[in-house]
């Protein structure tokens, strides 16, 4: 089997879907910065994925959150990874399969993130209720010290990326089983 056909050259180094995803992400990032600084419109509040019990949560956020990034470093590394792996996958799988994979893994990442946040917050809520009737203030302080606050951004980054990887793994297994791979 010759691997030369998978070696992109020229414009194939940036295939159609990868190119368009990079452009969409960049437009969303610039729009977020511009509208926030000019009109005080926070697009991440509208389109970023919120905890499902929040008043800000909307079902469409499972799709839109994939295109909004908190910092320049966040978008830089995500877009670098999209280009680095995406161009290979799109050249091998084709644009339709790659876009399907991208969307399913992104939505899967949001589902896992939401589930982990639910588990994380539910556990703290239950523990806080149990310790709120603690026999002394010292017992409550001891509880608080055992549960240091976690950064929401760290939870989002780690579990969202892990969730996407899990959904992607099972999607590839499904494709192999159905002989569509």
N, C-alpha and C positions, 0 to 999 in steps of 0.2 A: 504494500500500500504506500503510495507516495504522499508525503505530507506537504509537498510544494503547493498544492491547491489551497491549503489552509494558511499559507503564508501571505498575509495581506500586503499589498503594495499600493502606493498612491492613495486614492480616496477611500479604499477599503479599510484603511487603518482607522477610519472614522465612519463606520457604516450608518445607514439611515436612521435606525431606531436609536442607537447610541447618540448620534449627533443631535437628534431632536430632543432626547431626554436631557442631554447636557444643556441645550438651549432653554428648554422649559425651566429647568432648575435655576439657571442663571437669571432668567427673566423674573422668576418668583423671588429670588434673593434680592435683586436690585429693586423690584417693586416694594418689597417689605421695607427695605432701608429708606427708599424715597418717600413712600406714603407715611411712614412713621415720623420721619423728620419734618416733612412738609405739612401734613394734614393731621398728624397724630392718629392715624388709622393703623391699628395693629393687626396685620394680616395673620400673624401666627395665632392670635386669639380666635380668628374666624376659621382658619384652615388647619391649624396644628391640632394634633390628636389630644383631646382632653380626657380625663378620667370619666368613665361613663356615668357616674353619679353626679357629675358637675352640671350646672346650668348651661355651661358653655359647650357641652358635648353635642355633636351632631353626627349622624351615621355616615355622612359623606366624608368625614374627616379620616376614615380608614383609607381613603384614596388620596385626598389632598395633602395629608401630612407628609407624604413621601417627597413632596416638592418644596418643602420649607425647612430651612436649616437655621439653627440658632446663632452660629458665629461663622466668620470667614473660614476659620480653620476646619470647622465641621463640614461646610460645603466643599472646601478644597479637597479634603481627604475622601469624602464620599464620591465626588466627581472623578477623582483620580482612580479610585477603585472601579467605578462604573466604566471608565475608559479602558483600564488595564484588563479587566476580566470580560466586560461587555463586548468589546470588539471581537474577542476570540469566540465567545458563545454565539454572537449574532452571525459571524462568518461561518460557523459550523452548523448551527441550527436553522438559520434563516431568520428574517425579521419577525414573522408572525409568532413563531415558537418562542423566540427570545423575549418579545414584548409580553406574551402570556406568562412566561417564567418571571419576568420582572414584576409584573402586577401581582401575581399570586404570592410571590415571596414578600413583596412589600405589604400587602394586606395581611398576610400571615404574621409578619413582624408586628403589625399593629395589634392583632388579636393576642399574640403572646404578651406583648407589653401591657395590654389592658388586663389580661388574666393575672400577670405578676403583680401589677399595681393593686388589683382587687385583693389578692392574697396578702400582700404586704400591708395594706391599710386595714383590712379586716382583722388581721392578726394583732395589729397594734390597738385597734379599737377594742377588741375583746380583752386584751391584756390591760389596757387602761381602765376598763370597767372593773376588772377584777381587783386591780390595785387602788382604785379610787376609794374603796372601802377598807384600805389598809389600816392596821391598828395604830400606826403612828406616822408622822411626817417623814421620819427616817426611812421607813420601809418604802414609801413612795419615791423618795430621792434615790434610794438604791435601785429601784426599778428603772427610773429615768436614766441612770448612769449605765445600765445594761443595754439600753436601746438608744444608741447614739443616732442623731438624725442622719438620714441618707439624702444625698443630693438627688433630686428628681432627674436631672440631666444624666447622671451616672446610670441610674436605673433604665432610663430610656435608651441610652446608647448600647448598654450591654445586652439587655434582654430583647430589645427590638432587633438588633443584628443577629443575635442567637436565634430568635424566632424565625427570621427570614431564612437563615441557614437550615433550620429544621424543616420548614415548609418546602424549601428548594430540594432538599434531600429526598423527601417523600414524593415530590412531584417527579423527579427523575426516576425513582423506583417505579412509579405508576406508568410512566412513559415506556420504560423498559419492559414491564409486564405486558403492556398492551401492544408491544412491538412497534411503537411510534417513535422509537429513539434511533 
